[in-house]
Amino acid sequence: MTTDDQLLAELREALETAREVPAEFVAAGKSAFVWRTVDSELAALTDQLGADEALAGTRAEHAGVRTLSFRASKISIELEVTSEALLGQLVPPRSGSIEVQVQDGTRRSADIDEAGWFAIRPVPSGMFRLHVRTATDDVITEWITV
């Protein structure tokens, strides 16, 4: 038996063993992974205003801007969604970092300056949430789609 044959036999055995893992074990493992952010506070969506609502009763053209507000116990995340970026600010202002977590598993980070401002480019597609970390806060927003 050659080295390649041995490797293929070991890979075949590993695949067969993986198929034997009960579905309940796989579900329990995935559930345990979710708890890694249990210490983060959830910021709830408290207000959203889309471009259509902002222009109701006017003759102006569609502005393409949408605003969202998230609130946690000590901090708010004010977010403006444009065609090119998510622009936001923390209230009260503080510096830190923000991570966009897209449901497909991709992540991007951006810095939050001392005035609390941040920009995320390009706008995420599909469902995503924001994870804000400052010296005093660790906050995750609800899942949203824009």
Wavefront OBJ file of the C-alpha trace (Angstrom):
o trace
v 0.000 0.000 0.000
v 1.466 3.374 -1.037
v 1.477 6.521 1.051
v -1.297 7.952 -1.152
v -3.417 4.848 -0.602
v -2.887 5.120 3.159
v -3.884 8.790 3.128
v -7.028 8.065 1.130
v -7.963 5.233 3.511
v -7.530 7.542 6.524
v -9.603 10.278 4.869
v -12.332 7.752 4.034
v -12.377 6.589 7.664
v -12.547 10.192 8.932
v -15.535 10.937 6.686
v -17.331 7.795 7.802
v -16.701 8.674 11.453
v -18.035 12.213 10.909
v -21.261 10.814 9.456
v -21.771 8.762 12.617
v -21.967 11.847 14.888
v -25.562 12.168 16.145
v -27.431 15.255 14.950
v -28.124 16.229 18.594
v -24.374 16.515 19.233
v -23.900 18.748 16.216
v -26.841 20.961 17.331
v -25.442 21.162 20.889
v -22.034 22.188 19.561
v -23.518 24.922 17.400
v -25.625 26.172 20.323
v -22.570 26.369 22.563
v -20.798 28.494 19.948
v -23.634 31.055 20.052
v -22.947 31.694 23.761
v -19.535 33.237 23.000
v -21.156 36.713 22.957
v -23.407 36.199 25.980
v -21.636 39.026 27.846
v -22.482 41.513 25.106
v -25.562 43.629 25.601
v -28.236 43.513 22.910
v -29.091 46.885 21.385
v -32.730 46.937 20.296
v -33.956 48.740 17.195
v -36.001 51.629 18.563
v -36.670 53.790 15.546
v -36.332 53.607 11.810
v -37.215 56.109 9.180
v -36.988 55.185 5.532
v -36.667 57.587 2.638
v -40.315 57.086 1.720
v -41.479 58.154 5.196
v -39.086 61.116 5.257
v -40.532 62.463 2.033
v -44.205 61.744 2.660
v -46.315 64.623 1.399
v -43.461 66.293 -0.510
v -42.637 66.516 -4.196
v -38.928 65.944 -3.717
v -37.246 63.031 -5.427
v -36.458 59.871 -3.500
v -33.436 60.625 -1.297
v -32.315 57.023 -0.810
v -31.454 57.594 2.874
v -32.714 55.525 5.757
v -32.038 56.075 9.452
v -31.989 53.495 12.211
v -31.569 53.923 15.972
v -30.484 51.182 18.349
v -30.577 51.552 22.117
v -28.766 49.680 24.840
v -28.751 50.640 28.518
v -25.830 53.108 28.347
v -25.348 53.822 24.645
v -27.260 54.467 21.431
v -26.152 53.714 17.904
v -27.517 56.174 15.349
v -27.167 54.835 11.817
v -27.755 56.440 8.434
v -27.921 54.067 5.477
v -26.987 55.589 2.114
v -26.437 53.883 -1.213
v -22.677 53.852 -0.590
v -22.140 53.466 3.169
v -23.450 52.991 6.672
v -22.679 56.232 8.499
v -23.106 56.291 12.229
v -22.418 57.787 15.609
v -22.429 56.540 19.168
v -24.378 58.616 21.691
v -22.854 59.607 24.042
v -19.715 59.928 21.890
v -16.793 57.604 22.571
v -14.087 55.907 20.552
v -13.762 52.205 19.889
v -14.365 49.753 17.097
v -17.371 48.414 15.256
v -17.646 45.095 13.483
v -20.207 44.228 10.826
v -21.211 40.580 11.152
v -23.017 39.352 8.035
v -25.202 36.276 8.398
v -23.067 34.368 5.871
v -20.172 34.600 8.366
v -18.177 37.410 6.783
v -16.985 40.209 9.056
v -15.563 43.698 8.565
v -14.302 46.157 11.136
v -14.056 49.925 11.306
v -12.721 52.376 13.861
v -14.988 54.701 15.818
v -13.346 58.097 16.375
v -13.374 60.117 19.618
v -16.541 61.950 18.470
v -18.281 58.580 18.114
v -18.374 58.693 14.291
v -17.829 55.703 12.017
v -18.339 54.719 8.372
v -18.744 51.254 6.920
v -18.222 50.834 3.177
v -19.779 49.207 1.224
v -23.243 48.693 2.711
v -23.606 45.032 3.726
v -25.996 42.930 1.681
v -28.360 40.493 3.337
v -28.887 40.211 7.072
v -26.236 41.673 9.353
v -25.680 43.026 12.834
v -23.222 45.451 14.387
v -20.903 44.684 17.298
v -19.678 47.817 19.083
v -16.736 47.676 21.474
v -15.566 50.664 23.495
v -13.604 50.953 26.726
v -16.888 50.738 28.654
v -19.339 49.023 26.280
v -19.771 45.732 24.461
v -23.018 45.918 22.472
v -24.513 43.870 19.628
v -27.473 45.078 17.582
v -30.392 42.996 16.443
v -30.101 41.363 13.009
v -31.248 43.769 10.291
v -31.546 43.979 6.526
v -31.358 47.291 4.669
l 1 2 3 4 5 6 7 8 9 10 11 12 13 14 15 16 17 18 19 20 21 22 23 24 25 26 27 28 29 30 31 32 33 34 35 36 37 38 39 40 41 42 43 44 45 46 47 48 49 50 51 52 53 54 55 56 57 58 59 60 61 62 63 64 65 66 67 68 69 70 71 72 73 74 75 76 77 78 79 80 81 82 83 84 85 86 87 88 89 90 91 92 93 94 95 96 97 98 99 100 101 102 103 104 105 106 107 108 109 110 111 112 113 114 115 116 117 118 119 120 121 122 123 124 125 126 127 128 129 130 131 132 133 134 135 136 137 138 139 140 141 142 143 144 145 146
